[in-house]
Amino acid sequence: MPLTTAPDALPIRIGTEILSLLLPHHRTTDRAPGPAPAEAFPHQLHRIADFVRDGAPIVFTLPGFPCKSPNPAKVLGHLPDQGERLSLAFLNTLCTETERIYPPGARVIICSDGHVFSDLVGVPDDHIDAYSDELRIQISKLGLDRLSVLDLRDVLGDLPHDTKRAHVGDRYAPALDALRAEVRADDHALALYRGITRFLVEDTADWTGTRSALQRACRQRAYGVIQRSRAWGDLIAEHHPDAVRLSIHPQRVGAPKFGIRLLDAPDAWTTPWHSAALHRADGTWTLMPRAEAARRGRLVQQDGRASHFDENGSGRSGHQARPRT
């Protein structure tokens, strides 16, 4: 049976070409290659085709870029650095490449979610404000005009942070019992729960109790992080109901969200806000914990702040953000 009728053939064809741009960067834990884009990603294909049918720029929403990890062994500080700059440039480049296929192009709304769960991950709200503000500064400075940033301040204004978190959780978060049942029954939900638990354990740098007590506390907090992340996703969907939904978490083939890998990293869970960028001797970039990157390269400063590590050991500043290689 054909996917669509003749009048819709062009939007479907263009949508398939745009999906093909995204596929090399798909963040997934699936081991086997998926089927062709039109069959594997029906949610994304039909949303892209709707934009094409209307002749409108394609809108992608990407929850993420929350804040830097509070563990100094993993990151260079609490502000965005070269890892974020490279990731932002990569997202902007996807949009400009889309314009070659579809002239109205695309834009990405980065939905910075740090305030949603800052109390659970142990990051002060003023650090999250500074991180989100610096993202906007870097987007402007680098001329990445296909990108914009949305955070909880844009949605709920100047209310106290705890009040905003409570509002989002009360209105949108799934019930804890339902979430626990999902984690028990669904392998993907279980992998997400385990991944977030691992990050929470790694990000806790000042724990004075036992390792087992830390793991118990982080397992409990992981459910809270997932609840609020789901709530934030539903809020975004309410504000941008037609957008193509991206995710920084691995997503299975055919899921409503398309997992996207921002930079090269040793596993599917690593992000710029949990790591530092290393400029390798062959000219490519990768992400890894700060402590490991420091063993492999020399620290590079940019604009008066620690930026990344250089495996060549030159220590020169001024590397320009460019797409992932």
N, C-alpha and C positions, 0 to 999 in steps of 0.2 A: 504494500500500500504506500503511495507517495506521501512524503511528509507534509505537503501543503498543496494548495491549489495553484494554478498558473499565475494569477495576479500577485501571489505572495512569494513567487520563486526568487525574485531579486533580493528582497530583504533576508530571506533564509540563506541565500548564497553569500551575501555580504557578511551576515552574522557568522557563518561558518568560517569565513576567512579571518574574521577578527578573533574568533575563538582559537584559531590556529596560531595566532600571535601569542596568546596566553599560555598555550599548552606546554611549551618548553619550560615554563616557570611554575607549573602546577605543583603545589605543596600537598603531598599525599603520602600516606603510609601503605597504599596499595602496591603490591609487588609486581603484579602482572600488568602489562600495558592495556589501556582501555580501548574500547571500540572507537570508531570515527567520531569526530566532535559532534556531529548532528545527532548521533545516537547516544553518546555518552553524557552530554551536558544539555538536556532539553530545557531545564529552567533558564540557564544563561542564554541559550540560543534564542528562545522566544522573547526574552526581555530585550536582548539586543535588536532582534528583528522589529520589535515594536517601535524602538527609537528610529530605526532606519525607515520604517514605513511612514513615520511622521516627519522625516527629514530633520530630526533634532539631534543635538550632540548627545552621545551616550553617556549616562551618568553611572559611575561606579562608586559604591560606598565601601570603605575599608575601616572597620573598627580596629584600633591598634595604636601604636606610638603613644603608650600611656605615660611612661616615666622611665628613668633609668633604674636598674636594680639597685637596692640599697647595699649590696655586697661589694666593697671596694676591690675584692679579688677578681671580680667579673667585669667591671666597667671603669671608665676613666673619671667619672664624676657624675653630677646629677643633670647636666645639660646635654643636648644633642651634640654629636661629634661626627667624625667622618663616616661612621656606619650609617647614621641617619641621612647625611648629605647624599651619600651614594644611593641609598634606598629611595629617597625622594626623586633624585635624578632618573633612576630606573623607572619609577612610576610615570614621571612626566614623559619619558621617551616612549613608553608604551602608548601613551595618548598621541604623541606626534606620529608614531608609526601607523596608528589607526587612521590618521588623516589621509595617508597614502591610499588606503582602501576605501575610505568613506570620508569625503571632504568636510562634513560638519564636525568630525573628530569626536573626541571624548574628553571627559574630565573625571578626576578622582577626588572625592570628598573624604579626607582623612578624619575619621571620627575618634578623636583622642579620648580614651576611656579611663585615664588615670584616676580622676576624681571619683569614679563610680565605685572603686574598690580600694582606694588608697589606705584606708584604715586596716584592711585585711593584709596588705602587702608591706605595711610598715614604712610608707613613704609620706613625708609631710606634705600637706596640701600646697604650701607655698613653693615647694620644689616642683610640684606638678604644674602649677601656674607658670613657673619660669621655663619649664621644659616645653610646654605647649606654645608659649609666647616665642621662644627661640625657634621652634619649627616654622612659625609664620615669618619670622625674620629671615631665616635661611631660604625659604621658598621665594620671598621677594628678592633677596640678594642674588640668588642664582637664576632669577628669571624663569622660574618654573610655573608659568602662568596657567597651566592646565590643572594645578592642584589648589585645594583650599583645605582649611582645618576647621573642624567643628568640635567643641567640647561642651561640657555640662554648663559652663557659663553662658554659652550661646543659647542654650535651651531654657534654663531656669534663672538666668540673671544673677543677681547679687545675693541671693538667699544664702544662709550659712551652709557650708559644705555638708554637714551632717543632715540638715533638713533636705537638701537636694538628693542625697543618697537614699534617705528614707522614702522620699516621694517616688523615686524611680523603682526602688525595690518593692514598695507596697503596691504600685500600680502594675508593674510588668513582670516581676520575678516569678518563676515557677515555684510551686510548693516544694519544700525540702523532701517530704516523703516521696513525692512523684519523681524527683530528681534522683534520689537514692535507688528507687526501683529501676529507673532507666539505666543507671550505671551498672546495676547488677545484670540487666538483660541485654544490653547493647555493647558490642565490642568497641565501637567507635567512641561512645560516651565513656567507657571505661578507660580507653587510651588517653582521652582528654583529661579525665580526672587524675590519672597517674602522672601525666605530663605536668599538670599544674601543681600537683603535690610535690613533685621533684623540684620544680622551680622555687616553690615556697621554702623547701628545706635548704636549698642552695643559697637562697637570698637572705636567710637569717644568719647574720654575721655575729650577733651579740648574745646568743643563747647560752644560758648558764646551767641549764638542766641536763638531763641525760638525752642521748640520741633517740631512744625509743619514745621519750616524752615529746621531743620535738616533732617526731614523725606523726604521733597521734594528733598533736595540735595542728600540724599542717594539713593532715587529712581532713580535719574538721573545717579548717579555713578554705580548703580547696572547694568544698561544696558551696561556700558563700561566694567565692570568686566566680564560679560557674553560674550560680543564680543571678548575680548582678550582671555578668557578661551577657547572659541571655536577655535580661531586662533591657540592657543598653541596646542590644540588637533589635529588640522589638520596638523600642522608642525610635531608633533610626529608621526602621521600616515604616513606622507611622509617619515620620516626617518626609521620607523619600520612598514612597510605596512602589514606584516603578523602577527604581535603580537596580543595577546588576550588583549582587552582593558578593564581595570578596571577603576573604578571611586570612589572617596570618597563621591560623592553626591548620594542621593537615586535614583535608577533607576527602572523603571517598569519592570515587567517580560517580556522577549522577546526583550528588548532594545538592541541596538548594543554594549552598554557598560554594564558591570556587576558592580553594586554598591557593595562595600565591606566595612563592619564595622570593624574598626581596634581594638577597645576596647569597653567594655561595657560603655554605657552612657544612660542618661534618655530619649534622643530622637534621631532620625535618622540623625540629622544634626551635632551633636557635634563631634569635632575632637580634637586631642591632641594640635593643635596649637591655639585653641580657649579656652583652659581650663587648669586645673591642674589635676594631677593624685592623687587619694586617695587610700591608701592601707587599705582596710576595715578590721574590727576585725575578720571576718571569713576567711581572707587570700586572698580574691579576690580583684580585682582592678576595679575602675570606674573613669570616668572623670566628672568634674564639674567646675564651675567658682572658681577661686582662693579664693575669699572672702568666698564662701560657704564651700570649703574644709578646710579653716583655722578655721572655727567654729567647724568643726567635728574632726579635728586631729591636731597633732603637726608637725611642719615643719621639714623635714629631709634634711640634707646636703649630697651631694655626690661629691667627687672630688673638694671640696671647693666652690660648688655652690648649691643654692636651687634646690632640686630635686623633692620632692613630699610631701604629707602629710600622716601621719600614724594615723589611727583611734585608735590604741592601745595606742598612746601617748608616745611610747618609744623614738622617735627621733633618733634612731640609723641609721646610714648610711650603705650602702653596700647591699641593696636589689638588687638582680640580675634581669635583664630583663628576662621575661619568657612569654610564650604564654598566650593569653587572657583566662580567666576562667569565 
